Amino acid sequence: MRLDKFMKVARLSKRRTVAKEALDAGRVLRGGHPLKAGYQVKVGDELEIHYARRVVTVRVLAVPERPGARVDPTALYEVVVEREEPELPPL
C-alpha cells in the first residue's frame, strides 16, 4: 500500500492530499531519509512524522490487504516515541 494511502487509512493524516503534501515537503522520514508518497509500506517500518508542533515515531504493525477494507486504525501501528517540538523564538 502506498504511504500516503496508509497514512490516511491509519488516521495519521486527515486526508490523503494532506499526507502527500507532508511527504513532498520531506516531513516523513524512514531511517533519516525522506520518503515519497508512492513508497510501499511494509510491516516493521519505523516512520518519523513531523507535525506542526510534535514529532511522532510509529512502527507499522499491519498493512491492510485491500485499500477499502474497514480496519481499526490503532491496530495498524504503534507509537514508539512522541515528543514536542520546541517553539522558535521570535525574530
C-alpha positions in Angstrom: 0.0 0.0 0.0 1.2 3.5 -0.8 2.5 5.5 2.1 0.0 8.4 1.5 -2.9 6.0 1.5 -1.6 4.2 4.6 -1.3 7.5 6.5 -4.9 8.3 5.7 -6.3 4.8 6.5 -4.3 4.7 9.8 -5.5 8.2 10.6 -2.0 9.6 10.8 -3.3 12.2 8.4 -6.8 13.6 8.0 -6.8 13.4 4.2 -4.6 11.7 1.6 -3.8 15.0 0.0 -2.5 16.4 3.3 -0.3 13.2 3.7 1.0 13.8 0.1 1.9 17.4 0.9 3.8 16.4 4.1 5.6 13.7 2.1 6.5 16.2 -0.7 7.8 18.6 2.0 10.1 15.9 3.4 8.3 15.7 6.8 8.0 11.9 6.9 11.3 10.0 7.3 12.4 6.4 7.5 16.0 5.9 8.7 16.7 9.6 8.4 15.7 9.8 4.7 12.6 11.5 3.4 10.0 9.2 1.8 7.8 9.7 -1.3 4.1 9.2 -1.5 4.5 6.1 -3.6 6.7 4.3 -1.0 5.3 0.8 -0.4 4.7 0.5 3.3 5.9 -2.8 4.9 5.3 -4.3 8.3 8.1 -3.3 10.7 8.8 0.1 9.1 9.6 2.9 11.5 8.3 6.2 10.3 9.2 9.6 11.8 6.4 12.1 11.2 7.0 15.8 11.8 3.7 17.5 12.6 3.5 21.3 13.3 4.4 21.1 17.0 5.4 17.5 17.6 7.4 14.6 16.2 5.9 11.1 16.3 7.8 7.9 15.5 5.5 4.9 14.7 6.2 1.3 13.9 3.9 -0.3 11.3 2.3 -3.4 12.7 0.0 -4.3 9.8 -0.9 -3.2 6.3 -4.4 -3.7 5.0 -4.7 -6.1 2.1 -7.5 -4.2 0.4 -7.5 -0.4 0.2 -11.2 -0.1 1.1 -11.2 -2.7 3.9 -12.5 -1.5 7.2 -9.9 -1.8 9.8 -9.2 -0.5 13.3 -6.6 2.3 12.6 -4.9 1.8 16.0 -4.2 -1.8 15.1 -2.1 -0.7 12.1 0.7 1.0 14.0 2.2 1.6 17.5 3.7 4.9 18.7 7.3 4.3 19.6 8.2 7.9 20.6 6.3 11.2 20.7 7.9 14.4 21.6 7.1 18.1 21.4 9.0 20.4 19.1 10.4 23.5 20.8 8.9 26.7 19.6 11.2 29.0 17.8 11.9 32.4 19.4 10.5 35.4 17.6 12.9 37.3 15.4 
